Amino acid sequence: MSLLTLKWLAVFCLVLIIGCGDAGPEKTIVTVYSPHGKPILPEFEKLFETAHPTMDVQWLDMGSQDVLDRVRSERANPQGDVWWGAPATNFIQAADEGLLLPYRPTWADQLKSDFKDPQDRWYGTAQLIPVITFNNQELTEESAPQDWDDLLDSKWKDKIVIRYPLASGTMRTAFSGMIWRFYKETTSPDQGYDWLMKLDANTKDYAADPNMMFQKLARKEGIVSIWLMNDIMLQVDRYDYPFGFIIPESGAPILTDGIGLIANSKNPEEAKLFYEFVTNIDHTVLQATEYYRIPTRTDIPKDRLPDWMANLDVTPFEVDWQVFSEQSKEWMKYWDKNIKGNG
């Protein structure tokens, strides 16, 4: 072997050694299950990894009910660490089934009791409001449905598109809220079932996920829907969708969006770091100002929040959320078997 060949071989080995040295220690993976999707999840992945360079956030974007079903199926061998985002009804079910690790965050005393689990298994991060949304190229705030019962008018037949509720905690809560209006007075879901049957008669399609629903609404395959106010505002702001919305005159079943740690996860301490990171004051303000999420914390300075939040006027449905959570499972099974497509 020539001297020149030996020289280049030595250089090659040196490059390999340096390259291996640059690889650094293996990062700890924090797996997050969430319905928040883009752009929230990528942004907070980047923010967290910048603050914690030895950690790698890997998130799975799926509907709230899909998260609950996945956590159930993985009970014996959890693959996720943090569950970030779902209506309180989903977290109540998960807590009752022993799927969540109790954890008291540093800001626990800054929440009213309605927004947290008494055993620290989940905490509310934001209040989300279901509204009637519409394509504003076809309808105006005056011509769009003004209240929930207006959606049953025959003039909206085949003009409504809705996110398929069985995979969505949001739509399960909205649909169950329509049943609850009658159930709280009669302790029977029958009138609520009748209401959903009439809504089904006017519904053209049940979209498989929110993005498909947004596209159908934008393409005028349907011009009316039901969805969360903050997400509609986000779609208009970020993607210029032609949407408007109406806060129903009779009020709404306001959702508490929560966060929890998955029981027996592989990285519980790192999961707690992520939990605290995405819920601290600065990042709660970021979610309020950039993503229209109304904080549940009482210690957020009002001058750091958007003006529209301070002036928001919504009548919340009076709901016993424990009873609501217990009953809604059966209500949605009945809807899927007896109402969907039969209106």
N, C-alpha and C positions, 0 to 999 in steps of 0.2 A: 504494500500500500504506500502510495507516494506521500511525501510530507504535506503537499497541498491538500490531498484528500483528507489526511488526518486533521489538518487545520479546520477544514469546513465541517468535518464530523464533530469536532469539539465545539464549534460555534453552534451547530444544530442542537447538540445536547444542552448547551447553555440556554438557548432559547426555550427549550422544553422545560427546563428547571424554572426559569423565570416565569413562564406561562403558568406552570402549576402553582407557583407561589402566588400569582395574582388571583387565583381562583378564590382564595380566602376560605373561611369556615363555612360549612353548610348552614343555610338559613333555616330558621324554624317557621314552619308553615302554620298560618292561622286561617282556617277555612270558615267562610261566612256564608250562611244561607240567607237570602234576602229577596224580596220582591221589588226592591227599589230601582233596579235596572240602571240604564244609562240616563244621564251622565253622573248620577250620584256615586255609584259604586266605584267606577274607575277613578274619580277624583279623590275619594277617601282612601282608596288603595294607595294611591301615590302619596297623599299627605302622611298616612301612617307609616309607610315604608321609609319616607324621608326622615321622619322623627325616630324611627326604630330600624336602622339599617340592617340589623341581624335577622329581621323578620320578613316573611313573604306572605302577603295577603292573597288568598285565592278565593274568589267568590263565585257562587252559583246563583244565577238570577232565575227565580221561578215564582209562581203565584203563591199567595199566603197559605192556601189550603194544601198546595203541593208540598210546601215546606213541612207542614204538620204531618202529612202522610209520610214524607221521607224520614223525618225524625222518628216517627213510630216504627217504621220498617227497619231502622238502624239501631233500635234500642239495645240489642245485644252487642253491637259493635259500632258505636257512633263514628261517623266520618266527619261530621261538622263540629265546630267549636262554638260559634256564635250564631244566634238567630236574631237578625236585625230587621224588624219590620213585619207587622201583621196586626190586624185588629185585636183588641184585648180578648175577644171571644175565642180566638185561636190559642192565645197564651193561657187562658183559663182552662181550656180543655187539656193542653199539654201539661200544665201544672198538676191538674187533677190525676193525670196518668203517670206522674212521676218522671216526666221527660226533661225537666229543667233543674239546673243546679241553683240552689239558693245563693244569692249574692246581694249584699247591700252596698250600692254605689256610694261614693263620697258625697253625692248631692241628694241622697234619699230624703232628707228632711225638707227639701225645697219643693216637694210634690204634695198635693192634696191626696187624701186617702183614696179618692175615686180613681186616681191614675196609677195605682200600684197594687201589687199583690201583698196581702198582710204577712205572708211568709217569705217575702223578698225573692220570689221565683221569677218575677218579671216586673218591669217598670215602664210606664208610659213615657214616650219621648215627644209626641206631637199629637195634636187634635186635627182630625181630617174630616171634611164635611162633604158628604154625597150631595150632588146637585143635579139639576136637569141641564144637560149641555146640548148644544145645537150647532148646526152649520150656519154661520152668520152670512154666508152668501145667498142662502135661501130664506132665512128667517131673521127676524129682529127681536130685540128684547120684548117688544110689545106683542108680536105674533107667535112667539114660542110658547109652549105650555108653561103656565105660571105655577102650577102646583101638581102634586103627585097624581091626584085624581084626574087631572086634565089629560094625562097620558092615555087614559082609557077611551077618550073620544074617538069615534070611528074615523075622523079625518086624519088620524095618524096611522091608519092601517098600512102596513108594509113600509112605514117610514122610520121605524125605530130599530136600531142595532144596539145590542147589549153584549157586554163581556160575559162569556159563559160562566155562570156563578159557581158551579161545583169546584172549579179550580181556583177560585178567587175569594179570599176572605172578605175583600171589600164588597163584592156583589152579594155574597152570602149574607153579610150584615145588612146591606141595603134591602134585599128581598125579605129577610127576616124582620126588618124594621117595618115593612109594609104590613106583615102579618101581625106584628106586635101591637100596632095601632088598635086592632080589634081584640086581640087576645087579652090585653091588659084589663079590658072591661068585661069580657065574656068567658075568659079562660078556655076558649075554643079557637082553633086556627081556621075554622071553616070559612068565615067571611074573608079572611086574608087569602085563603086558597082561591076563592071566587075572584078576588081582586087580581091575583097573579094570573088567573086563567084569562081574564079580559086583557091584561097587558100582553100575554103571549099571543093573543089574537091579532094584536097590532104590531108584533115584533117580526121583522123580516129575517133577522139572522142573529145567532149567538156566536160572537167572535171568539176564537180560541185563546187569544191573548190581547192585552191592551193595545199593542202596536197595530194588530190587524183591525181592531175596533177603530182606532184613530184613522187608519187609512180608508176604511169603508165610510166613515163619517166625512172625511175630506173629499172623497170621490162621489159623495152624494148617493151612495148605495143605501144609505139611511141618513136622515137629517136630524134625528133626535136620539139622545142616549142618556144614560145615567152614569156618572162617574165622579171622582173626587175633584173638588174645586182646585186644590193646589196643583194637581197633575194637569188639569186643563190649562191653568195659567202658565204652567211650565211649557207645555206643548206649543202654546201661542208664542211665548217669549223666545224659546230656543229654536223652534222649527217652523215658525210662521204658519201654523195650522189655522184655518179659517173657523175658529170656534168661539162661541160665546156661552154664557151659562146663566141660569136663573137659580137663585136660592129660593126654594119652595116657601110659599107664604105660611104654610102650616108648620114649618120647621123640618128638622132632619135628625136621623139617628147618628149623632156625631160620634165618630170612631176615635178611640184612643189607640194610637199606633205605638207598639212596644218594642222592647229588646229583652233578650234573655240569654243565659248560658245553657248550652246543651249538656245534660247530665252525662257524666263519665266520658267526657271528651278527652282527646289525646293531649291537648295543650291548654289546660284550664287557666294557668297563670297568664299566659300570653293572651288568651281570650279576654281576661279581665282587663288587660291593658287596652285592647281594642275597644271594649265596651266603654271604658272611661274616656278614651280618646274621642270617640264619635259623639259623646254626650256632654263633653265639657262646655263651658259657657261660650267660648269663641266658636266652636263648631256647631253649637245649637243656633247661634246667631247666623252663622254662614248658611245653615239649612233654612232658616227663616227668610233671609234676604235673597238668597239665590234660588231656593227651591220652594218657597211659599209654604213652608211647614210651620204651623202655629205651635209654639213651644208649650209644654205642660209645666215646665219649671217656673216657679214664682219669683226667682231671683235674677231674671234677665232684665237689665235696665231698659226701660221703655224707649229711651232715645236711641237704642241700638236696633230697634225693630222697625219694620216698614209702617208707614202711617195707616195703610189700609187695614192692618191687623187691629190697631187701636179703635178703628171706627166700624169694625165688623159687627153686624147685628144678625144673629141667627138664633132661632128658638130651638133648643135641643129637645128631642123626644125624652120623656121621662121613662127610663128603662131600668129594670132590675137585671143587670148584666149577667149575674150568675144564673138566674132562671132563663134568661134570653139564650145564654150559651148552651145550656142543657137542652132546651127545646129546639133550637135552630137546627141541630143535627137531623132530627126527625122531620122537621119542616122541609128541609132541602131534599131529603130522600123522597118525600111525597111529591115535591115539585118535579123532580127528575123523572119519577115513574108515572105520574098521573097528569101533569100539567104541560110540561115542555112539548111543544108541537101539537097540542090538542086544543088550543084556544080557538 
